[in-house]
């Protein structure tokens, strides 16, 4: 490299560094500084009793717009078996299962009563997706997911 190129690259590096320092690193979000995540859960548990932990053979099925995905547990591993067979990240699937077990709600309503949306307005007639969770051979939980 010649001297002019080196000087140009050093100047460019200084400009980018100054931009990052003054505008990116010292900026705050419009809501203010980031708040730590709340450790307290709000709302009432959706399920009266949490389902059992996933056992060998547990299954999660997601039906979405004529596309079906099936995930099964084999020993300690989660494997997608439909539409293709593929090993999955155990941590991610276990997080989904934990979230299913800990579902909470903050508001209940009866569709089309007291100003509540109808099933069609909520995207539940038909549902946008249906998630079915089988933690063991005796238990089945089905969740219909809408727009709202």
Buried (B, 14 or more C-beta within 10 A) or exposed (E): EEEEEEEEEEEEEEEEEEEEEEEEEEEEEEEEEEEEEEEEEEEEEBEEEBBEEBEEEBBBBBBEEEEEBBBBBEEEEBBBEEEEEEEBEEEEBBEBBEEBBEEEEEEEEEEEEEEEBEBEBBBBEEBEBBBBBBBBEEEEBEBBEBEE
